[in-house]
Amino acid sequence: MAKANFEDNMENLEKIVSELEKGDLNLDESISKFEEGIKISKDCNKILEDAEKKITILLEKDGELQEENFSTEE
């Protein structure tokens, strides 16, 4: 099975939250959904961390390549 992307994970997480908020699940089902939500949340966090690491800019200064963190501020 292919790994879900960030958007798919967020959509699944929103569905789980909605199901838990309805209150129609029994305790075991609620715990299972909560555990699934925690796993998805950790996956989302990992995806964001990996993306942040990729968002760097290589600049050439004095003939050397230097890596700088990406910034949206000017």
CHARMM internal coordinates of N, CA and C (Angstrom, degrees):
IC EDIT
DIST 1 N 1 CA 1.4543
DIST 1 CA 1 C 1.5372
ANGL 1 N 1 CA 1 C 109.52
DIST 1 C 2 N 1.3054
ANGL 1 CA 1 C 2 N 116.88
DIHE 1 N 1 CA 1 C 2 N 132.13
DIST 2 N 2 CA 1.4611
ANGL 1 C 2 N 2 CA 121.44
DIHE 1 CA 1 C 2 N 2 CA -179.36
DIST 2 CA 2 C 1.5268
ANGL 2 N 2 CA 2 C 110.07
DIHE 1 C 2 N 2 CA 2 C -69.33
DIST 2 C 3 N 1.3235
ANGL 2 CA 2 C 3 N 114.08
DIHE 2 N 2 CA 2 C 3 N 147.21
DIST 3 N 3 CA 1.4556
ANGL 2 C 3 N 3 CA 119.69
DIHE 2 CA 2 C 3 N 3 CA 179.47
DIST 3 CA 3 C 1.5285
ANGL 3 N 3 CA 3 C 109.73
DIHE 2 C 3 N 3 CA 3 C -71.67
DIST 3 C 4 N 1.3148
ANGL 3 CA 3 C 4 N 116.72
DIHE 3 N 3 CA 3 C 4 N 134.21
DIST 4 N 4 CA 1.4628
ANGL 3 C 4 N 4 CA 121.38
DIHE 3 CA 3 C 4 N 4 CA -179.22
DIST 4 CA 4 C 1.5284
ANGL 4 N 4 CA 4 C 110.05
DIHE 3 C 4 N 4 CA 4 C -69.76
DIST 4 C 5 N 1.3267
ANGL 4 CA 4 C 5 N 115.74
DIHE 4 N 4 CA 4 C 5 N 145.78
DIST 5 N 5 CA 1.4543
ANGL 4 C 5 N 5 CA 118.99
DIHE 4 CA 4 C 5 N 5 CA 176.66
DIST 5 CA 5 C 1.5351
ANGL 5 N 5 CA 5 C 109.29
DIHE 4 C 5 N 5 CA 5 C -83.57
DIST 5 C 6 N 1.3091
ANGL 5 CA 5 C 6 N 115.18
DIHE 5 N 5 CA 5 C 6 N 176.91
DIST 6 N 6 CA 1.4654
ANGL 5 C 6 N 6 CA 120.48
DIHE 5 CA 5 C 6 N 6 CA -175.36
DIST 6 CA 6 C 1.5290
ANGL 6 N 6 CA 6 C 111.72
DIHE 5 C 6 N 6 CA 6 C -58.61
DIST 6 C 7 N 1.3274
ANGL 6 CA 6 C 7 N 116.34
DIHE 6 N 6 CA 6 C 7 N -45.22
DIST 7 N 7 CA 1.4631
ANGL 6 C 7 N 7 CA 120.17
DIHE 6 CA 6 C 7 N 7 CA -177.09
DIST 7 CA 7 C 1.5243
ANGL 7 N 7 CA 7 C 111.49
DIHE 6 C 7 N 7 CA 7 C -64.14
DIST 7 C 8 N 1.3480
ANGL 7 CA 7 C 8 N 116.60
DIHE 7 N 7 CA 7 C 8 N -42.26
DIST 8 N 8 CA 1.4685
ANGL 7 C 8 N 8 CA 120.42
DIHE 7 CA 7 C 8 N 8 CA 177.64
DIST 8 CA 8 C 1.5255
ANGL 8 N 8 CA 8 C 110.90
DIHE 7 C 8 N 8 CA 8 C -62.94
DIST 8 C 9 N 1.3264
ANGL 8 CA 8 C 9 N 115.80
DIHE 8 N 8 CA 8 C 9 N -42.41
DIST 9 N 9 CA 1.4663
ANGL 8 C 9 N 9 CA 120.24
DIHE 8 CA 8 C 9 N 9 CA 178.27
DIST 9 CA 9 C 1.5212
ANGL 9 N 9 CA 9 C 111.26
DIHE 8 C 9 N 9 CA 9 C -61.77
DIST 9 C 10 N 1.3188
ANGL 9 CA 9 C 10 N 116.81
DIHE 9 N 9 CA 9 C 10 N -43.32
DIST 10 N 10 CA 1.4658
ANGL 9 C 10 N 10 CA 119.82
DIHE 9 CA 9 C 10 N 10 CA 179.72
DIST 10 CA 10 C 1.5244
ANGL 10 N 10 CA 10 C 111.39
DIHE 9 C 10 N 10 CA 10 C -64.44
DIST 10 C 11 N 1.3289
ANGL 10 CA 10 C 11 N 116.49
DIHE 10 N 10 CA 10 C 11 N -39.65
DIST 11 N 11 CA 1.4608
ANGL 10 C 11 N 11 CA 120.53
DIHE 10 CA 10 C 11 N 11 CA 177.95
DIST 11 CA 11 C 1.5350
ANGL 11 N 11 CA 11 C 110.44
DIHE 10 C 11 N 11 CA 11 C -62.30
DIST 11 C 12 N 1.3322
ANGL 11 CA 11 C 12 N 116.49
DIHE 11 N 11 CA 11 C 12 N -43.94
DIST 12 N 12 CA 1.4653
ANGL 11 C 12 N 12 CA 120.51
DIHE 11 CA 11 C 12 N 12 CA 177.59
DIST 12 CA 12 C 1.5234
ANGL 12 N 12 CA 12 C 111.51
DIHE 11 C 12 N 12 CA 12 C -64.07
DIST 12 C 13 N 1.3142
ANGL 12 CA 12 C 13 N 116.58
DIHE 12 N 12 CA 12 C 13 N -39.54
DIST 13 N 13 CA 1.4558
ANGL 12 C 13 N 13 CA 120.81
DIHE 12 CA 12 C 13 N 13 CA 178.82
DIST 13 CA 13 C 1.5239
ANGL 13 N 13 CA 13 C 110.98
DIHE 12 C 13 N 13 CA 13 C -64.45
DIST 13 C 14 N 1.3168
ANGL 13 CA 13 C 14 N 117.09
DIHE 13 N 13 CA 13 C 14 N -40.76
DIST 14 N 14 CA 1.4687
ANGL 13 C 14 N 14 CA 121.15
DIHE 13 CA 13 C 14 N 14 CA 177.45
DIST 14 CA 14 C 1.5290
ANGL 14 N 14 CA 14 C 111.42
DIHE 13 C 14 N 14 CA 14 C -62.86
DIST 14 C 15 N 1.3373
ANGL 14 CA 14 C 15 N 116.94
DIHE 14 N 14 CA 14 C 15 N -38.29
DIST 15 N 15 CA 1.4634
ANGL 14 C 15 N 15 CA 120.55
DIHE 14 CA 14 C 15 N 15 CA 177.53
DIST 15 CA 15 C 1.5304
ANGL 15 N 15 CA 15 C 110.84
DIHE 14 C 15 N 15 CA 15 C -64.22
DIST 15 C 16 N 1.3191
ANGL 15 CA 15 C 16 N 115.92
DIHE 15 N 15 CA 15 C 16 N -42.37
DIST 16 N 16 CA 1.4629
ANGL 15 C 16 N 16 CA 120.43
DIHE 15 CA 15 C 16 N 16 CA 179.34
DIST 16 CA 16 C 1.5256
ANGL 16 N 16 CA 16 C 110.28
DIHE 15 C 16 N 16 CA 16 C -63.15
DIST 16 C 17 N 1.3161
ANGL 16 CA 16 C 17 N 117.09
DIHE 16 N 16 CA 16 C 17 N -45.37
DIST 17 N 17 CA 1.4621
ANGL 16 C 17 N 17 CA 121.23
DIHE 16 CA 16 C 17 N 17 CA 179.03
DIST 17 CA 17 C 1.5263
ANGL 17 N 17 CA 17 C 110.20
DIHE 16 C 17 N 17 CA 17 C -59.78
DIST 17 C 18 N 1.3163
ANGL 17 CA 17 C 18 N 116.03
DIHE 17 N 17 CA 17 C 18 N -43.50
DIST 18 N 18 CA 1.4618
ANGL 17 C 18 N 18 CA 120.66
DIHE 17 CA 17 C 18 N 18 CA 179.06
DIST 18 CA 18 C 1.5281
ANGL 18 N 18 CA 18 C 111.14
DIHE 17 C 18 N 18 CA 18 C -60.64
DIST 18 C 19 N 1.3368
ANGL 18 CA 18 C 19 N 116.62
DIHE 18 N 18 CA 18 C 19 N -44.61
DIST 19 N 19 CA 1.4598
ANGL 18 C 19 N 19 CA 120.61
DIHE 18 CA 18 C 19 N 19 CA 179.15
DIST 19 CA 19 C 1.5353
ANGL 19 N 19 CA 19 C 111.28
DIHE 18 C 19 N 19 CA 19 C -62.59
DIST 19 C 20 N 1.3244
ANGL 19 CA 19 C 20 N 115.98
DIHE 19 N 19 CA 19 C 20 N -41.55
DIST 20 N 20 CA 1.4616
ANGL 19 C 20 N 20 CA 119.93
DIHE 19 CA 19 C 20 N 20 CA -179.99
DIST 20 CA 20 C 1.5262
ANGL 20 N 20 CA 20 C 111.31
DIHE 19 C 20 N 20 CA 20 C -67.79
DIST 20 C 21 N 1.3331
ANGL 20 CA 20 C 21 N 116.89
DIHE 20 N 20 CA 20 C 21 N -37.50
DIST 21 N 21 CA 1.4645
ANGL 20 C 21 N 21 CA 120.90
DIHE 20 CA 20 C 21 N 21 CA -179.40
DIST 21 CA 21 C 1.5242
ANGL 21 N 21 CA 21 C 112.40
DIHE 20 C 21 N 21 CA 21 C -68.34
DIST 21 C 22 N 1.3285
ANGL 21 CA 21 C 22 N 117.24
DIHE 21 N 21 CA 21 C 22 N -29.80
DIST 22 N 22 CA 1.4706
ANGL 21 C 22 N 22 CA 120.59
DIHE 21 CA 21 C 22 N 22 CA 179.41
DIST 22 CA 22 C 1.5319
ANGL 22 N 22 CA 22 C 111.30
DIHE 21 C 22 N 22 CA 22 C -63.43
DIST 22 C 23 N 1.3214
ANGL 22 CA 22 C 23 N 116.09
DIHE 22 N 22 CA 22 C 23 N -34.14
DIST 23 N 23 CA 1.4626
ANGL 22 C 23 N 23 CA 119.81
DIHE 22 CA 22 C 23 N 23 CA 178.82
DIST 23 CA 23 C 1.5133
ANGL 23 N 23 CA 23 C 114.25
DIHE 22 C 23 N 23 CA 23 C 79.14
DIST 23 C 24 N 1.3382
ANGL 23 CA 23 C 24 N 118.46
DIHE 23 N 23 CA 23 C 24 N 14.39
DIST 24 N 24 CA 1.4631
ANGL 23 C 24 N 24 CA 121.86
DIHE 23 CA 23 C 24 N 24 CA -179.06
DIST 24 CA 24 C 1.5261
ANGL 24 N 24 CA 24 C 113.48
DIHE 23 C 24 N 24 CA 24 C -85.45
DIST 24 C 25 N 1.3192
ANGL 24 CA 24 C 25 N 117.86
DIHE 24 N 24 CA 24 C 25 N -10.37
DIST 25 N 25 CA 1.4600
ANGL 24 C 25 N 25 CA 121.46
DIHE 24 CA 24 C 25 N 25 CA -176.58
DIST 25 CA 25 C 1.5296
ANGL 25 N 25 CA 25 C 110.67
DIHE 24 C 25 N 25 CA 25 C -86.38
DIST 25 C 26 N 1.3407
ANGL 25 CA 25 C 26 N 115.31
DIHE 25 N 25 CA 25 C 26 N 148.96
DIST 26 N 26 CA 1.4611
ANGL 25 C 26 N 26 CA 117.78
DIHE 25 CA 25 C 26 N 26 CA 174.01
DIST 26 CA 26 C 1.5304
ANGL 26 N 26 CA 26 C 108.48
DIHE 25 C 26 N 26 CA 26 C -78.36
DIST 26 C 27 N 1.3051
ANGL 26 CA 26 C 27 N 116.96
DIHE 26 N 26 CA 26 C 27 N 176.34
DIST 27 N 27 CA 1.4622
ANGL 26 C 27 N 27 CA 121.45
DIHE 26 CA 26 C 27 N 27 CA -173.97
DIST 27 CA 27 C 1.5314
ANGL 27 N 27 CA 27 C 111.86
DIHE 26 C 27 N 27 CA 27 C -59.78
DIST 27 C 28 N 1.3378
ANGL 27 CA 27 C 28 N 116.98
DIHE 27 N 27 CA 27 C 28 N -46.83
DIST 28 N 28 CA 1.4607
ANGL 27 C 28 N 28 CA 119.81
DIHE 27 CA 27 C 28 N 28 CA -178.97
DIST 28 CA 28 C 1.5246
ANGL 28 N 28 CA 28 C 111.95
DIHE 27 C 28 N 28 CA 28 C -62.35
DIST 28 C 29 N 1.3280
ANGL 28 CA 28 C 29 N 116.63
DIHE 28 N 28 CA 28 C 29 N -42.02
DIST 29 N 29 CA 1.4598
ANGL 28 C 29 N 29 CA 120.62
DIHE 28 CA 28 C 29 N 29 CA 178.15
DIST 29 CA 29 C 1.5263
ANGL 29 N 29 CA 29 C 110.81
DIHE 28 C 29 N 29 CA 29 C -65.53
DIST 29 C 30 N 1.3188
ANGL 29 CA 29 C 30 N 116.71
DIHE 29 N 29 CA 29 C 30 N -39.56
DIST 30 N 30 CA 1.4676
ANGL 29 C 30 N 30 CA 120.99
DIHE 29 CA 29 C 30 N 30 CA 179.06
DIST 30 CA 30 C 1.5212
ANGL 30 N 30 CA 30 C 110.89
DIHE 29 C 30 N 30 CA 30 C -63.49
DIST 30 C 31 N 1.3193
ANGL 30 CA 30 C 31 N 116.46
DIHE 30 N 30 CA 30 C 31 N -43.41
DIST 31 N 31 CA 1.4648
ANGL 30 C 31 N 31 CA 120.24
DIHE 30 CA 30 C 31 N 31 CA 179.89
DIST 31 CA 31 C 1.5237
ANGL 31 N 31 CA 31 C 109.94
DIHE 30 C 31 N 31 CA 31 C -65.00
DIST 31 C 32 N 1.3238
ANGL 31 CA 31 C 32 N 116.48
DIHE 31 N 31 CA 31 C 32 N -42.06
DIST 32 N 32 CA 1.4610
ANGL 31 C 32 N 32 CA 120.71
DIHE 31 CA 31 C 32 N 32 CA 178.80
DIST 32 CA 32 C 1.5278
ANGL 32 N 32 CA 32 C 111.07
DIHE 31 C 32 N 32 CA 32 C -61.56
DIST 32 C 33 N 1.3268
ANGL 32 CA 32 C 33 N 116.66
DIHE 32 N 32 CA 32 C 33 N -44.65
DIST 33 N 33 CA 1.4681
ANGL 32 C 33 N 33 CA 121.17
DIHE 32 CA 32 C 33 N 33 CA 178.55
DIST 33 CA 33 C 1.5269
ANGL 33 N 33 CA 33 C 110.77
DIHE 32 C 33 N 33 CA 33 C -64.79
DIST 33 C 34 N 1.3301
ANGL 33 CA 33 C 34 N 116.21
DIHE 33 N 33 CA 33 C 34 N -40.16
DIST 34 N 34 CA 1.4613
ANGL 33 C 34 N 34 CA 120.53
DIHE 33 CA 33 C 34 N 34 CA 179.03
DIST 34 CA 34 C 1.5309
ANGL 34 N 34 CA 34 C 110.13
DIHE 33 C 34 N 34 CA 34 C -62.04
DIST 34 C 35 N 1.3417
ANGL 34 CA 34 C 35 N 116.71
DIHE 34 N 34 CA 34 C 35 N -44.99
DIST 35 N 35 CA 1.4652
ANGL 34 C 35 N 35 CA 120.81
DIHE 34 CA 34 C 35 N 35 CA 178.49
DIST 35 CA 35 C 1.5265
ANGL 35 N 35 CA 35 C 111.07
DIHE 34 C 35 N 35 CA 35 C -61.46
DIST 35 C 36 N 1.3233
ANGL 35 CA 35 C 36 N 116.48
DIHE 35 N 35 CA 35 C 36 N -41.94
DIST 36 N 36 CA 1.4612
ANGL 35 C 36 N 36 CA 121.07
DIHE 35 CA 35 C 36 N 36 CA 177.67
DIST 36 CA 36 C 1.5277
ANGL 36 N 36 CA 36 C 110.29
DIHE 35 C 36 N 36 CA 36 C -62.29
DIST 36 C 37 N 1.3216
ANGL 36 CA 36 C 37 N 116.59
DIHE 36 N 36 CA 36 C 37 N -41.60
DIST 37 N 37 CA 1.4602
ANGL 36 C 37 N 37 CA 121.24
DIHE 36 CA 36 C 37 N 37 CA 178.25
DIST 37 CA 37 C 1.5165
ANGL 37 N 37 CA 37 C 112.47
DIHE 36 C 37 N 37 CA 37 C -63.06
DIST 37 C 38 N 1.3314
ANGL 37 CA 37 C 38 N 116.67
DIHE 37 N 37 CA 37 C 38 N -40.64
DIST 38 N 38 CA 1.4680
ANGL 37 C 38 N 38 CA 120.63
DIHE 37 CA 37 C 38 N 38 CA 178.13
DIST 38 CA 38 C 1.5303
ANGL 38 N 38 CA 38 C 110.24
DIHE 37 C 38 N 38 CA 38 C -63.04
DIST 38 C 39 N 1.3324
ANGL 38 CA 38 C 39 N 116.87
DIHE 38 N 38 CA 38 C 39 N -42.29
DIST 39 N 39 CA 1.4629
ANGL 38 C 39 N 39 CA 120.63
DIHE 38 CA 38 C 39 N 39 CA 178.97
DIST 39 CA 39 C 1.5301
ANGL 39 N 39 CA 39 C 110.51
DIHE 38 C 39 N 39 CA 39 C -62.80
DIST 39 C 40 N 1.3196
ANGL 39 CA 39 C 40 N 116.86
DIHE 39 N 39 CA 39 C 40 N -45.07
DIST 40 N 40 CA 1.4651
ANGL 39 C 40 N 40 CA 120.74
DIHE 39 CA 39 C 40 N 40 CA 178.83
DIST 40 CA 40 C 1.5245
ANGL 40 N 40 CA 40 C 110.42
DIHE 39 C 40 N 40 CA 40 C -63.10
DIST 40 C 41 N 1.3262
ANGL 40 CA 40 C 41 N 116.81
DIHE 40 N 40 CA 40 C 41 N -40.83
DIST 41 N 41 CA 1.4582
ANGL 40 C 41 N 41 CA 121.33
DIHE 40 CA 40 C 41 N 41 CA 178.62
DIST 41 CA 41 C 1.5310
ANGL 41 N 41 CA 41 C 110.84
DIHE 40 C 41 N 41 CA 41 C -60.57
DIST 41 C 42 N 1.3283
ANGL 41 CA 41 C 42 N 116.63
DIHE 41 N 41 CA 41 C 42 N -42.43
DIST 42 N 42 CA 1.4683
ANGL 41 C 42 N 42 CA 120.63
DIHE 41 CA 41 C 42 N 42 CA 177.96
DIST 42 CA 42 C 1.5265
ANGL 42 N 42 CA 42 C 110.65
DIHE 41 C 42 N 42 CA 42 C -65.48
DIST 42 C 43 N 1.3441
ANGL 42 CA 42 C 43 N 116.97
DIHE 42 N 42 CA 42 C 43 N -39.39
DIST 43 N 43 CA 1.4611
ANGL 42 C 43 N 43 CA 120.36
DIHE 42 CA 42 C 43 N 43 CA 177.11
DIST 43 CA 43 C 1.5257
ANGL 43 N 43 CA 43 C 110.90
DIHE 42 C 43 N 43 CA 43 C -62.04
DIST 43 C 44 N 1.3308
ANGL 43 CA 43 C 44 N 116.99
DIHE 43 N 43 CA 43 C 44 N -42.57
DIST 44 N 44 CA 1.4697
ANGL 43 C 44 N 44 CA 121.65
DIHE 43 CA 43 C 44 N 44 CA 178.04
DIST 44 CA 44 C 1.5214
ANGL 44 N 44 CA 44 C 110.83
DIHE 43 C 44 N 44 CA 44 C -61.86
DIST 44 C 45 N 1.3179
ANGL 44 CA 44 C 45 N 115.99
DIHE 44 N 44 CA 44 C 45 N -42.85
DIST 45 N 45 CA 1.4553
ANGL 44 C 45 N 45 CA 120.72
DIHE 44 CA 44 C 45 N 45 CA 179.39
DIST 45 CA 45 C 1.5290
ANGL 45 N 45 CA 45 C 110.40
DIHE 44 C 45 N 45 CA 45 C -62.04
DIST 45 C 46 N 1.3259
ANGL 45 CA 45 C 46 N 117.49
DIHE 45 N 45 CA 45 C 46 N -41.01
DIST 46 N 46 CA 1.4626
ANGL 45 C 46 N 46 CA 122.01
DIHE 45 CA 45 C 46 N 46 CA 179.27
DIST 46 CA 46 C 1.5319
ANGL 46 N 46 CA 46 C 109.89
DIHE 45 C 46 N 46 CA 46 C -65.04
DIST 46 C 47 N 1.3296
ANGL 46 CA 46 C 47 N 116.98
DIHE 46 N 46 CA 46 C 47 N -42.70
DIST 47 N 47 CA 1.4640
ANGL 46 C 47 N 47 CA 120.85
DIHE 46 CA 46 C 47 N 47 CA 178.43
DIST 47 CA 47 C 1.5289
ANGL 47 N 47 CA 47 C 110.03
DIHE 46 C 47 N 47 CA 47 C -60.43
DIST 47 C 48 N 1.3419
ANGL 47 CA 47 C 48 N 116.62
DIHE 47 N 47 CA 47 C 48 N -43.72
DIST 48 N 48 CA 1.4665
ANGL 47 C 48 N 48 CA 120.44
DIHE 47 CA 47 C 48 N 48 CA 179.40
DIST 48 CA 48 C 1.5271
ANGL 48 N 48 CA 48 C 111.63
DIHE 47 C 48 N 48 CA 48 C -65.42
DIST 48 C 49 N 1.3293
ANGL 48 CA 48 C 49 N 116.93
DIHE 48 N 48 CA 48 C 49 N -40.84
DIST 49 N 49 CA 1.4624
ANGL 48 C 49 N 49 CA 120.14
DIHE 48 CA 48 C 49 N 49 CA 178.56
DIST 49 CA 49 C 1.5261
ANGL 49 N 49 CA 49 C 110.88
DIHE 48 C 49 N 49 CA 49 C -63.33
DIST 49 C 50 N 1.3456
ANGL 49 CA 49 C 50 N 116.65
DIHE 49 N 49 CA 49 C 50 N -42.62
DIST 50 N 50 CA 1.4611
ANGL 49 C 50 N 50 CA 120.35
DIHE 49 CA 49 C 50 N 50 CA 178.65
DIST 50 CA 50 C 1.5215
ANGL 50 N 50 CA 50 C 111.06
DIHE 49 C 50 N 50 CA 50 C -63.94
DIST 50 C 51 N 1.3325
ANGL 50 CA 50 C 51 N 116.82
DIHE 50 N 50 CA 50 C 51 N -40.97
DIST 51 N 51 CA 1.4645
ANGL 50 C 51 N 51 CA 120.51
DIHE 50 CA 50 C 51 N 51 CA 179.00
DIST 51 CA 51 C 1.5265
ANGL 51 N 51 CA 51 C 110.76
DIHE 50 C 51 N 51 CA 51 C -64.25
DIST 51 C 52 N 1.3230
ANGL 51 CA 51 C 52 N 116.14
DIHE 51 N 51 CA 51 C 52 N -40.25
DIST 52 N 52 CA 1.4649
ANGL 51 C 52 N 52 CA 120.03
DIHE 51 CA 51 C 52 N 52 CA 179.99
DIST 52 CA 52 C 1.5318
ANGL 52 N 52 CA 52 C 110.83
DIHE 51 C 52 N 52 CA 52 C -62.94
DIST 52 C 53 N 1.3241
ANGL 52 CA 52 C 53 N 116.15
DIHE 52 N 52 CA 52 C 53 N -38.61
DIST 53 N 53 CA 1.4671
ANGL 52 C 53 N 53 CA 120.09
DIHE 52 CA 52 C 53 N 53 CA 178.67
DIST 53 CA 53 C 1.5254
ANGL 53 N 53 CA 53 C 111.40
DIHE 52 C 53 N 53 CA 53 C -65.57
DIST 53 C 54 N 1.3411
ANGL 53 CA 53 C 54 N 116.55
DIHE 53 N 53 CA 53 C 54 N -32.74
DIST 54 N 54 CA 1.4598
ANGL 53 C 54 N 54 CA 120.69
DIHE 53 CA 53 C 54 N 54 CA -178.77
DIST 54 CA 54 C 1.5201
ANGL 54 N 54 CA 54 C 112.39
DIHE 53 C 54 N 54 CA 54 C -76.65
DIST 54 C 55 N 1.3357
ANGL 54 CA 54 C 55 N 116.65
DIHE 54 N 54 CA 54 C 55 N -22.54
DIST 55 N 55 CA 1.4611
ANGL 54 C 55 N 55 CA 120.14
DIHE 54 CA 54 C 55 N 55 CA -175.96
DIST 55 CA 55 C 1.5217
ANGL 55 N 55 CA 55 C 108.71
DIHE 54 C 55 N 55 CA 55 C -85.24
DIST 55 C 56 N 1.2851
ANGL 55 CA 55 C 56 N 113.70
DIHE 55 N 55 CA 55 C 56 N 75.14
DIST 56 N 56 CA 1.4608
ANGL 55 C 56 N 56 CA 120.30
DIHE 55 CA 55 C 56 N 56 CA 174.10
DIST 56 CA 56 C 1.5144
ANGL 56 N 56 CA 56 C 107.95
DIHE 55 C 56 N 56 CA 56 C -129.39
DIST 56 C 57 N 1.2823
ANGL 56 CA 56 C 57 N 115.34
DIHE 56 N 56 CA 56 C 57 N 157.80
DIST 57 N 57 CA 1.4650
ANGL 56 C 57 N 57 CA 120.50
DIHE 56 CA 56 C 57 N 57 CA -179.55
DIST 57 CA 57 C 1.5225
ANGL 57 N 57 CA 57 C 108.39
DIHE 56 C 57 N 57 CA 57 C -119.60
DIST 57 C 58 N 1.3078
ANGL 57 CA 57 C 58 N 114.28
DIHE 57 N 57 CA 57 C 58 N 129.23
DIST 58 N 58 CA 1.4596
ANGL 57 C 58 N 58 CA 118.38
DIHE 57 CA 57 C 58 N 58 CA 175.76
DIST 58 CA 58 C 1.5284
ANGL 58 N 58 CA 58 C 108.35
DIHE 57 C 58 N 58 CA 58 C -92.00
DIST 58 C 59 N 1.2848
ANGL 58 CA 58 C 59 N 115.20
DIHE 58 N 58 CA 58 C 59 N 123.57
DIST 59 N 59 CA 1.4639
ANGL 58 C 59 N 59 CA 120.83
DIHE 58 CA 58 C 59 N 59 CA 178.84
DIST 59 CA 59 C 1.5252
ANGL 59 N 59 CA 59 C 109.00
DIHE 58 C 59 N 59 CA 59 C -116.93
DIST 59 C 60 N 1.2979
ANGL 59 CA 59 C 60 N 115.75
DIHE 59 N 59 CA 59 C 60 N 142.95
DIST 60 N 60 CA 1.4432
ANGL 59 C 60 N 60 CA 119.57
DIHE 59 CA 59 C 60 N 60 CA 177.29
DIST 60 CA 60 C 1.5234
ANGL 60 N 60 CA 60 C 108.49
DIHE 59 C 60 N 60 CA 60 C -98.96
DIST 60 C 61 N 1.3121
ANGL 60 CA 60 C 61 N 114.96
DIHE 60 N 60 CA 60 C 61 N 116.88
DIST 61 N 61 CA 1.4643
ANGL 60 C 61 N 61 CA 120.47
DIHE 60 CA 60 C 61 N 61 CA 178.93
DIST 61 CA 61 C 1.5247
ANGL 61 N 61 CA 61 C 107.98
DIHE 60 C 61 N 61 CA 61 C -128.15
DIST 61 C 62 N 1.2905
ANGL 61 CA 61 C 62 N 116.27
DIHE 61 N 61 CA 61 C 62 N 126.45
DIST 62 N 62 CA 1.4622
ANGL 61 C 62 N 62 CA 122.37
DIHE 61 CA 61 C 62 N 62 CA 179.15
DIST 62 CA 62 C 1.5213
ANGL 62 N 62 CA 62 C 111.97
DIHE 61 C 62 N 62 CA 62 C 51.75
DIST 62 C 63 N 1.3207
ANGL 62 CA 62 C 63 N 116.64
DIHE 62 N 62 CA 62 C 63 N 39.26
DIST 63 N 63 CA 1.4576
ANGL 62 C 63 N 63 CA 120.64
DIHE 62 CA 62 C 63 N 63 CA 177.40
DIST 63 CA 63 C 1.5127
ANGL 63 N 63 CA 63 C 114.71
DIHE 62 C 63 N 63 CA 63 C 78.57
DIST 63 C 64 N 1.3133
ANGL 63 CA 63 C 64 N 118.17
DIHE 63 N 63 CA 63 C 64 N 1.24
DIST 64 N 64 CA 1.4582
ANGL 63 C 64 N 64 CA 121.52
DIHE 63 CA 63 C 64 N 64 CA -179.99
DIST 64 CA 64 C 1.5223
ANGL 64 N 64 CA 64 C 109.64
DIHE 63 C 64 N 64 CA 64 C -115.70
DIST 64 C 65 N 1.3012
ANGL 64 CA 64 C 65 N 115.57
DIHE 64 N 64 CA 64 C 65 N 142.81
DIST 65 N 65 CA 1.4522
ANGL 64 C 65 N 65 CA 119.48
DIHE 64 CA 64 C 65 N 65 CA 175.70
DIST 65 CA 65 C 1.5231
ANGL 65 N 65 CA 65 C 108.74
DIHE 64 C 65 N 65 CA 65 C -84.63
DIST 65 C 66 N 1.3164
ANGL 65 CA 65 C 66 N 115.10
DIHE 65 N 65 CA 65 C 66 N 131.04
DIST 66 N 66 CA 1.4556
ANGL 65 C 66 N 66 CA 120.41
DIHE 65 CA 65 C 66 N 66 CA 177.57
DIST 66 CA 66 C 1.5161
ANGL 66 N 66 CA 66 C 108.39
DIHE 65 C 66 N 66 CA 66 C -125.06
DIST 66 C 67 N 1.3001
ANGL 66 CA 66 C 67 N 115.50
DIHE 66 N 66 CA 66 C 67 N 138.35
DIST 67 N 67 CA 1.4525
ANGL 66 C 67 N 67 CA 120.49
DIHE 66 CA 66 C 67 N 67 CA 178.58
DIST 67 CA 67 C 1.5198
ANGL 67 N 67 CA 67 C 108.41
DIHE 66 C 67 N 67 CA 67 C -95.73
DIST 67 C 68 N 1.3383
ANGL 67 CA 67 C 68 N 114.97
DIHE 67 N 67 CA 67 C 68 N 130.17
DIST 68 N 68 CA 1.4535
ANGL 67 C 68 N 68 CA 120.22
DIHE 67 CA 67 C 68 N 68 CA 177.52
DIST 68 CA 68 C 1.5094
ANGL 68 N 68 CA 68 C 108.76
DIHE 67 C 68 N 68 CA 68 C -124.86
DIST 68 C 69 N 1.3081
ANGL 68 CA 68 C 69 N 116.09
DIHE 68 N 68 CA 68 C 69 N 148.18
DIST 69 N 69 CA 1.4577
ANGL 68 C 69 N 69 CA 120.26
DIHE 68 CA 68 C 69 N 69 CA 176.68
DIST 69 CA 69 C 1.5144
ANGL 69 N 69 CA 69 C 109.92
DIHE 68 C 69 N 69 CA 69 C -66.87
DIST 69 C 70 N 1.3250
ANGL 69 CA 69 C 70 N 115.75
DIHE 69 N 69 CA 69 C 70 N 144.12
DIST 70 N 70 CA 1.4436
ANGL 69 C 70 N 70 CA 122.13
DIHE 69 CA 69 C 70 N 70 CA 177.61
DIST 70 CA 70 C 1.5131
ANGL 70 N 70 CA 70 C 109.71
DIHE 69 C 70 N 70 CA 70 C -69.07
DIST 70 C 71 N 1.3177
ANGL 70 CA 70 C 71 N 116.78
DIHE 70 N 70 CA 70 C 71 N 135.87
DIST 71 N 71 CA 1.4612
ANGL 70 C 71 N 71 CA 120.98
DIHE 70 CA 70 C 71 N 71 CA 178.52
DIST 71 CA 71 C 1.5165
ANGL 71 N 71 CA 71 C 108.94
DIHE 70 C 71 N 71 CA 71 C -136.79
DIST 71 C 72 N 1.3366
ANGL 71 CA 71 C 72 N 115.48
DIHE 71 N 71 CA 71 C 72 N 137.44
DIST 72 N 72 CA 1.4583
ANGL 71 C 72 N 72 CA 119.74
DIHE 71 CA 71 C 72 N 72 CA 177.09
DIST 72 CA 72 C 1.5225
ANGL 72 N 72 CA 72 C 111.00
DIHE 71 C 72 N 72 CA 72 C -91.14
DIST 72 C 73 N 1.3137
ANGL 72 CA 72 C 73 N 116.51
DIHE 72 N 72 CA 72 C 73 N -7.06
DIST 73 N 73 CA 1.4673
ANGL 72 C 73 N 73 CA 120.70
DIHE 72 CA 72 C 73 N 73 CA 179.87
DIST 73 CA 73 C 1.5242
ANGL 73 N 73 CA 73 C 108.70
DIHE 72 C 73 N 73 CA 73 C -81.97
DIST 73 C 74 N 1.3155
ANGL 73 CA 73 C 74 N 115.27
DIHE 73 N 73 CA 73 C 74 N 142.26
DIST 74 N 74 CA 1.4613
ANGL 73 C 74 N 74 CA 119.82
DIHE 73 CA 73 C 74 N 74 CA 178.05
DIST 74 CA 74 C 1.4875
ANGL 74 N 74 CA 74 C 110.99
DIHE 73 C 74 N 74 CA 74 C -108.58
END
COOR INIT
IC SEED 1 N 1 CA 1 C
IC BUILD
